[in-house]
Amino acid sequence: MADQDKNIVDFSDFADEQRQISLVDDQGNEELYEILFTFDSEDYDRSYVLLIPAGAQDNEQVDIYPFAYTPDENGDATSGDLMPIEDDAEWDMVQGVLDVFLNDENLNDDQE
């Protein structure tokens, strides 16, 4: 898991339209999400995107939705390419990367 902390792209400074993605649930309802960050894993040879509900406030407790994805020609994630993470070891790896990201965010908040 040496690759957990590299290739992370934080989308917080991107324009809203560059970091939003729409997903349709099982009932056909479309919901808007913001891309929290993306990263690549050499261990699994996959790319990952972590989403939060659009409009969530910085200090608001929200669910985070991780997906594997196939990048388009620009390297971006699109809703049609999102795949669930079903392997426990892969899920643990994604959780580890999220923990590193959140700890880095908390350190940055404390320094401001």
N, CA, C and O atoms as a GROMACS GRO file, in nm:
protein
  448
    1MET      N    1   0.080  -0.119   0.000
    1MET     CA    2   0.000   0.000   0.000
    1MET      C    3   0.085   0.126   0.000
    1MET      O    4   0.043   0.230   0.050
    2ALA      N    5   0.201   0.116  -0.055
    2ALA     CA    6   0.292   0.229  -0.058
    2ALA      C    7   0.238   0.342  -0.143
    2ALA      O    8   0.284   0.456  -0.129
    3ASP      N    9   0.144   0.314  -0.231
    3ASP     CA   10   0.096   0.418  -0.322
    3ASP      C   11  -0.024   0.493  -0.268
    3ASP      O   12  -0.085   0.570  -0.342
    4GLN      N   13  -0.060   0.475  -0.143
    4GLN     CA   14  -0.180   0.536  -0.090
    4GLN      C   15  -0.180   0.687  -0.094
    4GLN      O   16  -0.285   0.747  -0.116
    5ASP      N   17  -0.066   0.751  -0.075
    5ASP     CA   18  -0.068   0.895  -0.062
    5ASP      C   19  -0.017   0.968  -0.186
    5ASP      O   20   0.010   1.088  -0.178
    6LYS      N   21  -0.002   0.901  -0.299
    6LYS     CA   22   0.041   0.972  -0.419
    6LYS      C   23  -0.070   0.973  -0.523
    6LYS      O   24  -0.162   0.891  -0.520
    7ASN      N   25  -0.059   1.066  -0.613
    7ASN     CA   26  -0.156   1.082  -0.721
    7ASN      C   27  -0.294   1.124  -0.672
    7ASN      O   28  -0.393   1.102  -0.741
    8ILE      N   29  -0.303   1.185  -0.554
    8ILE     CA   30  -0.431   1.235  -0.506
    8ILE      C   31  -0.455   1.373  -0.566
    8ILE      O   32  -0.369   1.461  -0.558
    9VAL      N   33  -0.571   1.391  -0.627
    9VAL     CA   34  -0.609   1.520  -0.684
    9VAL      C   35  -0.724   1.574  -0.600
    9VAL      O   36  -0.834   1.519  -0.601
   10ASP      N   37  -0.698   1.683  -0.528
   10ASP     CA   38  -0.797   1.750  -0.445
   10ASP      C   39  -0.874   1.847  -0.533
   10ASP      O   40  -0.814   1.933  -0.597
   11PHE      N   41  -1.006   1.835  -0.537
   11PHE     CA   42  -1.089   1.917  -0.625
   11PHE      C   43  -1.145   2.041  -0.558
   11PHE      O   44  -1.227   2.111  -0.618
   12SER      N   45  -1.104   2.072  -0.434
   12SER     CA   46  -1.165   2.183  -0.362
   12SER      C   47  -1.141   2.320  -0.427
   12SER      O   48  -1.220   2.411  -0.406
   13ASP      N   49  -1.035   2.335  -0.505
   13ASP     CA   50  -1.007   2.463  -0.570
   13ASP      C   51  -1.060   2.471  -0.713
   13ASP      O   52  -1.041   2.574  -0.779
   14PHE      N   53  -1.124   2.367  -0.761
   14PHE     CA   54  -1.178   2.366  -0.897
   14PHE      C   55  -1.312   2.440  -0.899
   14PHE      O   56  -1.379   2.449  -0.797
   15ALA      N   57  -1.351   2.491  -1.016
   15ALA     CA   58  -1.482   2.552  -1.032
   15ALA      C   59  -1.590   2.447  -1.010
   15ALA      O   60  -1.568   2.329  -1.035
   16ASP      N   61  -1.707   2.490  -0.964
   16ASP     CA   62  -1.816   2.397  -0.932
   16ASP      C   63  -1.846   2.301  -1.045
   16ASP      O   64  -1.860   2.180  -1.022
   17GLU      N   65  -1.857   2.352  -1.168
   17GLU     CA   66  -1.894   2.264  -1.280
   17GLU      C   67  -1.784   2.163  -1.311
   17GLU      O   68  -1.812   2.060  -1.374
   18GLN      N   69  -1.662   2.188  -1.269
   18GLN     CA   70  -1.552   2.095  -1.293
   18GLN      C   71  -1.547   1.985  -1.187
   18GLN      O   72  -1.478   1.885  -1.206
   19ARG      N   73  -1.618   2.002  -1.078
   19ARG     CA   74  -1.609   1.903  -0.972
   19ARG      C   75  -1.744   1.843  -0.935
   19ARG      O   76  -1.759   1.787  -0.826
   20GLN      N   77  -1.840   1.855  -1.024
   20GLN     CA   78  -1.972   1.799  -0.996
   20GLN      C   79  -2.003   1.686  -1.093
   20GLN      O   80  -1.959   1.685  -1.208
   21ILE      N   81  -2.082   1.591  -1.043
   21ILE     CA   82  -2.123   1.476  -1.122
   21ILE      C   83  -2.264   1.438  -1.078
   21ILE      O   84  -2.295   1.443  -0.959
   22SER      N   85  -2.348   1.400  -1.172
   22SER     CA   86  -2.485   1.358  -1.142
   22SER      C   87  -2.493   1.206  -1.141
   22SER      O   88  -2.437   1.140  -1.228
   23LEU      N   89  -2.561   1.153  -1.042
   23LEU     CA   90  -2.586   1.009  -1.034
   23LEU      C   91  -2.735   0.985  -1.028
   23LEU      O   92  -2.809   1.065  -0.970
   24VAL      N   93  -2.780   0.876  -1.086
   24VAL     CA   94  -2.921   0.838  -1.084
   24VAL      C   95  -2.934   0.714  -0.996
   24VAL      O   96  -2.865   0.614  -1.018
   25ASP      N   97  -3.025   0.721  -0.896
   25ASP     CA   98  -3.042   0.607  -0.806
   25ASP      C   99  -3.137   0.504  -0.866
   25ASP      O  100  -3.184   0.520  -0.979
   26ASP      N  101  -3.164   0.397  -0.792
   26ASP     CA  102  -3.247   0.286  -0.840
   26ASP      C  103  -3.389   0.329  -0.874
   26ASP      O  104  -3.455   0.264  -0.956
   27GLN      N  105  -3.438   0.437  -0.812
   27GLN     CA  106  -3.573   0.486  -0.838
   27GLN      C  107  -3.577   0.589  -0.950
   27GLN      O  108  -3.683   0.645  -0.979
   28GLY      N  109  -3.463   0.616  -1.014
   28GLY     CA  110  -3.458   0.711  -1.123
   28GLY      C  111  -3.439   0.855  -1.081
   28GLY      O  112  -3.446   0.945  -1.165
   29ASN      N  113  -3.414   0.879  -0.953
   29ASN     CA  114  -3.390   1.014  -0.904
   29ASN      C  115  -3.246   1.056  -0.932
   29ASN      O  116  -3.152   0.983  -0.901
   30GLU      N  117  -3.230   1.173  -0.990
   30GLU     CA  118  -3.097   1.225  -1.020
   30GLU      C  119  -3.050   1.312  -0.904
   30GLU      O  120  -3.122   1.400  -0.858
   31GLU      N  121  -2.929   1.286  -0.857
   31GLU     CA  122  -2.872   1.363  -0.747
   31GLU      C  123  -2.736   1.416  -0.789
   31GLU      O  124  -2.662   1.350  -0.862
   32LEU      N  125  -2.705   1.536  -0.743
   32LEU     CA  126  -2.579   1.601  -0.777
   32LEU      C  127  -2.478   1.580  -0.665
   32LEU      O  128  -2.510   1.596  -0.547
   33TYR      N  129  -2.355   1.542  -0.703
   33TYR     CA  130  -2.247   1.519  -0.608
   33TYR      C  131  -2.126   1.601  -0.649
   33TYR      O  132  -2.109   1.636  -0.766
   34GLU      N  133  -2.043   1.631  -0.550
   34GLU     CA  134  -1.916   1.698  -0.575
   34GLU      C  135  -1.804   1.597  -0.561
   34GLU      O  136  -1.808   1.509  -0.474
   35ILE      N  137  -1.705   1.610  -0.646
   35ILE     CA  138  -1.587   1.523  -0.636
   35ILE      C  139  -1.499   1.576  -0.524
   35ILE      O  140  -1.450   1.689  -0.530
   36LEU      N  141  -1.479   1.495  -0.422
   36LEU     CA  142  -1.393   1.532  -0.310
   36LEU      C  143  -1.247   1.522  -0.354
   36LEU      O  144  -1.170   1.617  -0.339
   37PHE      N  145  -1.210   1.406  -0.407
   37PHE     CA  146  -1.078   1.387  -0.465
   37PHE      C  147  -1.076   1.260  -0.547
   37PHE      O  148  -1.164   1.175  -0.534
   38THR      N  149  -0.974   1.246  -0.630
   38THR     CA  150  -0.951   1.125  -0.707
   38THR      C  151  -0.810   1.076  -0.678
   38THR      O  152  -0.724   1.153  -0.636
   39PHE      N  153  -0.787   0.948  -0.702
   39PHE     CA  154  -0.652   0.894  -0.690
   39PHE      C  155  -0.642   0.766  -0.772
   39PHE      O  156  -0.742   0.705  -0.808
   40ASP      N  157  -0.518   0.728  -0.800
   40ASP     CA  158  -0.488   0.606  -0.872
   40ASP      C  159  -0.418   0.509  -0.778
   40ASP      O  160  -0.342   0.550  -0.691
   41SER      N  161  -0.444   0.381  -0.796
   41SER     CA  162  -0.377   0.277  -0.718
   41SER      C  163  -0.299   0.187  -0.812
   41SER      O  164  -0.356   0.124  -0.901
   42GLU      N  165  -0.170   0.181  -0.791
   42GLU     CA  166  -0.088   0.089  -0.868
   42GLU      C  167  -0.115  -0.055  -0.825
   42GLU      O  168  -0.108  -0.147  -0.907
   43ASP      N  169  -0.148  -0.075  -0.696
   43ASP     CA  170  -0.175  -0.209  -0.645
   43ASP      C  171  -0.294  -0.274  -0.716
   43ASP      O  172  -0.293  -0.394  -0.744
   44TYR      N  173  -0.398  -0.194  -0.744
   44TYR     CA  174  -0.520  -0.247  -0.806
   44TYR      C  175  -0.532  -0.207  -0.953
   44TYR      O  176  -0.626  -0.250  -1.021
   45ASP      N  177  -0.440  -0.125  -1.002
   45ASP     CA  178  -0.441  -0.078  -1.140
   45ASP      C  179  -0.577  -0.018  -1.176
   45ASP      O  180  -0.635  -0.046  -1.281
   46ARG      N  181  -0.626   0.068  -1.084
   46ARG     CA  182  -0.756   0.132  -1.102
   46ARG      C  183  -0.747   0.277  -1.056
   46ARG      O  184  -0.657   0.316  -0.983
   47SER      N  185  -0.844   0.355  -1.101
   47SER     CA  186  -0.860   0.493  -1.055
   47SER      C  187  -0.984   0.498  -0.967
   47SER      O  188  -1.077   0.419  -0.983
   48TYR      N  189  -0.984   0.592  -0.873
   48TYR     CA  190  -1.093   0.603  -0.776
   48TYR      C  191  -1.136   0.748  -0.764
   48TYR      O  192  -1.057   0.841  -0.780
   49VAL      N  193  -1.264   0.765  -0.735
   49VAL     CA  194  -1.321   0.897  -0.710
   49VAL      C  195  -1.405   0.887  -0.583
   49VAL      O  196  -1.477   0.789  -0.562
   50LEU      N  197  -1.395   0.989  -0.498
   50LEU     CA  198  -1.474   0.994  -0.375
   50LEU      C  199  -1.567   1.114  -0.386
   50LEU      O  200  -1.522   1.226  -0.411
   51LEU      N  201  -1.696   1.090  -0.366
   51LEU     CA  202  -1.800   1.189  -0.387
   51LEU      C  203  -1.868   1.225  -0.256
   51LEU      O  204  -1.879   1.142  -0.165
   52ILE      N  205  -1.914   1.352  -0.247
   52ILE     CA  206  -1.997   1.397  -0.136
   52ILE      C  207  -2.119   1.467  -0.197
   52ILE      O  208  -2.110   1.517  -0.310
   53PRO      N  209  -2.232   1.472  -0.125
   53PRO     CA  210  -2.349   1.542  -0.178
   53PRO      C  211  -2.316   1.688  -0.209
   53PRO      O  212  -2.248   1.755  -0.131
   54ALA      N  213  -2.363   1.737  -0.323
   54ALA     CA  214  -2.339   1.876  -0.362
   54ALA      C  215  -2.403   1.970  -0.261
   54ALA      O  216  -2.510   1.942  -0.207
   55GLY      N  217  -2.337   2.080  -0.236
   55GLY     CA  218  -2.390   2.181  -0.145
   55GLY      C  219  -2.360   2.156   0.001
   55GLY      O  220  -2.403   2.234   0.086
   56ALA      N  221  -2.288   2.051   0.033
   56ALA     CA  222  -2.253   2.024   0.173
   56ALA      C  223  -2.158   2.132   0.223
   56ALA      O  224  -2.067   2.174   0.152
   57GLN      N  225  -2.181   2.176   0.345
   57GLN     CA  226  -2.095   2.277   0.407
   57GLN      C  227  -1.967   2.213   0.458
   57GLN      O  228  -1.965   2.094   0.489
   58ASP      N  229  -1.861   2.291   0.469
   58ASP     CA  230  -1.731   2.239   0.512
   58ASP      C  231  -1.737   2.170   0.647
   58ASP      O  232  -1.670   2.068   0.667
   59ASN      N  233  -1.814   2.223   0.740
   59ASN     CA  234  -1.819   2.166   0.874
   59ASN      C  235  -1.934   2.066   0.893
   59ASN      O  236  -1.955   2.017   1.004
   60GLU      N  237  -2.005   2.036   0.787
   60GLU     CA  238  -2.120   1.945   0.792
   60GLU      C  239  -2.075   1.799   0.782
   60GLU      O  240  -1.989   1.766   0.701
   61GLN      N  241  -2.134   1.714   0.865
   61GLN     CA  242  -2.107   1.570   0.860
   61GLN      C  243  -2.182   1.512   0.739
   61GLN      O  244  -2.304   1.525   0.730
   62VAL      N  245  -2.109   1.449   0.647
   62VAL     CA  246  -2.172   1.394   0.527
   62VAL      C  247  -2.120   1.253   0.500
   62VAL      O  248  -2.013   1.215   0.546
   63ASP      N  249  -2.199   1.178   0.425
   63ASP     CA  250  -2.153   1.048   0.378
   63ASP      C  251  -2.061   1.070   0.259
   63ASP      O  252  -2.081   1.161   0.179
   64ILE      N  253  -1.959   0.986   0.250
   64ILE     CA  254  -1.865   0.990   0.138
   64ILE      C  255  -1.885   0.863   0.057
   64ILE      O  256  -1.888   0.753   0.112
   65TYR      N  257  -1.898   0.879  -0.075
   65TYR     CA  258  -1.927   0.767  -0.163
   65TYR      C  259  -1.807   0.740  -0.254
   65TYR      O  260  -1.780   0.818  -0.345
   66PRO      N  261  -1.735   0.631  -0.230
   66PRO     CA  262  -1.621   0.598  -0.315
   66PRO      C  263  -1.661   0.505  -0.430
   66PRO      O  264  -1.745   0.416  -0.414
   67PHE      N  265  -1.599   0.527  -0.545
   67PHE     CA  266  -1.620   0.444  -0.662
   67PHE      C  267  -1.488   0.425  -0.735
   67PHE      O  268  -1.400   0.512  -0.730
   68ALA      N  269  -1.473   0.313  -0.801
   68ALA     CA  270  -1.367   0.296  -0.899
   68ALA      C  271  -1.422   0.353  -1.029
   68ALA      O  272  -1.543   0.354  -1.050
   69TYR      N  273  -1.335   0.401  -1.116
   69TYR     CA  274  -1.383   0.453  -1.244
   69TYR      C  275  -1.280   0.432  -1.353
   69TYR      O  276  -1.161   0.412  -1.328
   70THR      N  277  -1.330   0.437  -1.475
   70THR     CA  278  -1.246   0.432  -1.593
   70THR      C  279  -1.234   0.575  -1.644
   70THR      O  280  -1.334   0.633  -1.685
   71PRO      N  281  -1.114   0.633  -1.643
   71PRO     CA  282  -1.101   0.772  -1.687
   71PRO      C  283  -1.136   0.788  -1.835
   71PRO      O  284  -1.110   0.699  -1.916
   72ASP      N  285  -1.195   0.904  -1.869
   72ASP     CA  286  -1.220   0.934  -2.010
   72ASP      C  287  -1.089   0.982  -2.074
   72ASP      O  288  -0.984   0.976  -2.011
   73GLU      N  289  -1.096   1.029  -2.198
   73GLU     CA  290  -0.973   1.068  -2.268
   73GLU      C  291  -0.900   1.184  -2.201
   73GLU      O  292  -0.781   1.203  -2.224
   74ASN      N  293  -0.971   1.261  -2.116
   74ASN     CA  294  -0.908   1.371  -2.042
   74ASN      C  295  -0.864   1.328  -1.902
   74ASN      O  296  -0.809   1.409  -1.827
   75GLY      N  297  -0.888   1.201  -1.868
   75GLY     CA  298  -0.853   1.153  -1.735
   75GLY      C  299  -0.959   1.179  -1.631
   75GLY      O  300  -0.935   1.160  -1.512
   76ASP      N  301  -1.078   1.222  -1.674
   76ASP     CA  302  -1.186   1.257  -1.582
   76ASP      C  303  -1.279   1.140  -1.557
   76ASP      O  304  -1.284   1.045  -1.636
   77ALA      N  305  -1.353   1.147  -1.447
   77ALA     CA  306  -1.456   1.049  -1.415
   77ALA      C  307  -1.589   1.097  -1.471
   77ALA      O  308  -1.620   1.216  -1.463
   78THR      N  309  -1.666   1.006  -1.526
   78THR     CA  310  -1.802   1.036  -1.568
   78THR      C  311  -1.895   0.937  -1.501
   78THR      O  312  -1.853   0.826  -1.468
   79SER      N  313  -2.020   0.974  -1.481
   79SER     CA  314  -2.112   0.888  -1.405
   79SER      C  315  -2.131   0.752  -1.469
   79SER      O  316  -2.155   0.654  -1.397
   80GLY      N  317  -2.122   0.742  -1.600
   80GLY     CA  318  -2.141   0.613  -1.667
   80GLY      C  319  -2.027   0.516  -1.644
   80GLY      O  320  -2.043   0.396  -1.668
   81ASP      N  321  -1.916   0.565  -1.598
   81ASP     CA  322  -1.798   0.481  -1.580
   81ASP      C  323  -1.773   0.442  -1.435
   81ASP      O  324  -1.672   0.378  -1.406
   82LEU      N  325  -1.861   0.477  -1.343
   82LEU     CA  326  -1.839   0.448  -1.201
   82LEU      C  327  -1.874   0.303  -1.170
   82LEU      O  328  -1.975   0.250  -1.217
   83MET      N  329  -1.788   0.240  -1.091
   83MET     CA  330  -1.808   0.100  -1.053
   83MET      C  331  -1.799   0.089  -0.901
   83MET      O  332  -1.715   0.154  -0.839
   84PRO      N  333  -1.885   0.008  -0.840
   84PRO     CA  334  -1.878  -0.009  -0.695
   84PRO      C  335  -1.750  -0.082  -0.655
   84PRO      O  336  -1.693  -0.158  -0.733
   85ILE      N  337  -1.707  -0.058  -0.533
   85ILE     CA  338  -1.591  -0.128  -0.477
   85ILE      C  339  -1.646  -0.244  -0.395
   85ILE      O  340  -1.713  -0.222  -0.294
   86GLU      N  341  -1.618  -0.366  -0.438
   86GLU     CA  342  -1.680  -0.483  -0.376
   86GLU      C  343  -1.581  -0.571  -0.301
   86GLU      O  344  -1.623  -0.656  -0.222
   87ASP      N  345  -1.453  -0.554  -0.324
   87ASP     CA  346  -1.350  -0.636  -0.259
   87ASP      C  347  -1.311  -0.573  -0.125
   87ASP      O  348  -1.282  -0.453  -0.120
   88ASP      N  349  -1.310  -0.652  -0.017
   88ASP     CA  350  -1.280  -0.599   0.116
   88ASP      C  351  -1.141  -0.538   0.125
   88ASP      O  352  -1.124  -0.432   0.185
   89ALA      N  353  -1.042  -0.602   0.065
   89ALA     CA  354  -0.905  -0.549   0.070
   89ALA      C  355  -0.896  -0.417  -0.007
   89ALA      O  356  -0.828  -0.324   0.037
   90GLU      N  357  -0.964  -0.409  -0.119
   90GLU     CA  358  -0.966  -0.286  -0.197
   90GLU      C  359  -1.038  -0.175  -0.119
   90GLU      O  360  -0.993  -0.060  -0.118
   91TRP      N  361  -1.148  -0.211  -0.054
   91TRP     CA  362  -1.222  -0.115   0.030
   91TRP      C  363  -1.131  -0.062   0.141
   91TRP      O  364  -1.131   0.059   0.168
   92ASP      N  365  -1.054  -0.149   0.206
   92ASP     CA  366  -0.962  -0.108   0.312
   92ASP      C  367  -0.857  -0.011   0.259
   92ASP      O  368  -0.822   0.085   0.326
   93MET      N  369  -0.807  -0.036   0.138
   93MET     CA  370  -0.709   0.052   0.077
   93MET      C  371  -0.769   0.190   0.053
   93MET      O  372  -0.706   0.292   0.082
   94VAL      N  373  -0.892   0.195   0.000
   94VAL     CA  374  -0.959   0.322  -0.026
   94VAL      C  375  -0.982   0.396   0.106
   94VAL      O  376  -0.962   0.517   0.114
   95GLN      N  377  -1.023   0.324   0.210
   95GLN     CA  378  -1.043   0.385   0.341
   95GLN      C  379  -0.913   0.445   0.394
   95GLN      O  380  -0.913   0.552   0.453
   96GLY      N  381  -0.802   0.375   0.372
   96GLY     CA  382  -0.672   0.426   0.416
   96GLY      C  383  -0.634   0.555   0.345
   96GLY      O  384  -0.583   0.647   0.409
   97VAL      N  385  -0.660   0.563   0.215
   97VAL     CA  386  -0.631   0.685   0.140
   97VAL      C  387  -0.721   0.798   0.188
   97VAL      O  388  -0.676   0.911   0.204
   98LEU      N  389  -0.849   0.769   0.213
   98LEU     CA  390  -0.941   0.869   0.265
   98LEU      C  391  -0.893   0.920   0.400
   98LEU      O  392  -0.897   1.041   0.426
   99ASP      N  393  -0.849   0.831   0.487
   99ASP     CA  394  -0.799   0.872   0.618
   99ASP      C  395  -0.680   0.967   0.605
   99ASP      O  396  -0.673   1.067   0.677
  100VAL      N  397  -0.588   0.936   0.513
  100VAL     CA  398  -0.472   1.024   0.490
  100VAL      C  399  -0.520   1.161   0.441
  100VAL      O  400  -0.473   1.264   0.488
  101PHE      N  401  -0.614   1.161   0.347
  101PHE     CA  402  -0.668   1.286   0.292
  101PHE      C  403  -0.733   1.369   0.402
  101PHE      O  404  -0.707   1.489   0.414
  102LEU      N  405  -0.819   1.306   0.483
  102LEU     CA  406  -0.888   1.379   0.589
  102LEU      C  407  -0.791   1.429   0.695
  102LEU      O  408  -0.808   1.541   0.745
  103ASN      N  409  -0.690   1.351   0.730
  103ASN     CA  410  -0.591   1.396   0.827
  103ASN      C  411  -0.513   1.515   0.772
  103ASN      O  412  -0.485   1.609   0.846
  104ASP      N  413  -0.477   1.512   0.644
  104ASP     CA  414  -0.409   1.626   0.582
  104ASP      C  415  -0.498   1.749   0.582
  104ASP      O  416  -0.450   1.860   0.609
  105GLU      N  417  -0.627   1.733   0.554
  105GLU     CA  418  -0.721   1.845   0.556
  105GLU      C  419  -0.732   1.904   0.696
  105GLU      O  420  -0.733   2.026   0.711
  106ASN      N  421  -0.739   1.817   0.798
  106ASN     CA  422  -0.748   1.864   0.936
  106ASN      C  423  -0.622   1.939   0.976
  106ASN      O  424  -0.630   2.041   1.046
  107LEU      N  425  -0.505   1.892   0.934
  107LEU     CA  426  -0.380   1.963   0.963
  107LEU      C  427  -0.380   2.100   0.898
  107LEU      O  428  -0.338   2.198   0.959
  108ASN      N  429  -0.426   2.108   0.774
  108ASN     CA  430  -0.432   2.237   0.704
  108ASN      C  431  -0.529   2.332   0.772
  108ASN      O  432  -0.501   2.451   0.782
  109ASP      N  433  -0.644   2.282   0.819
  109ASP     CA  434  -0.741   2.365   0.889
  109ASP      C  435  -0.683   2.418   1.020
  109ASP      O  436  -0.707   2.533   1.056
  110ASP      N  437  -0.607   2.335   1.091
  110ASP     CA  438  -0.548   2.375   1.219
  110ASP      C  439  -0.442   2.482   1.200
  110ASP      O  440  -0.420   2.564   1.289
  111GLN      N  441  -0.374   2.483   1.085
  111GLN     CA  442  -0.266   2.577   1.061
  111GLN      C  443  -0.317   2.714   1.015
  111GLN      O  444  -0.242   2.811   1.017
  112GLU      N  445  -0.442   2.722   0.974
  112GLU     CA  446  -0.497   2.850   0.924
  112GLU      C  447  -0.542   2.938   1.036
  112GLU      O  448  -0.591   3.048   1.012
   0.00000   0.00000   0.00000
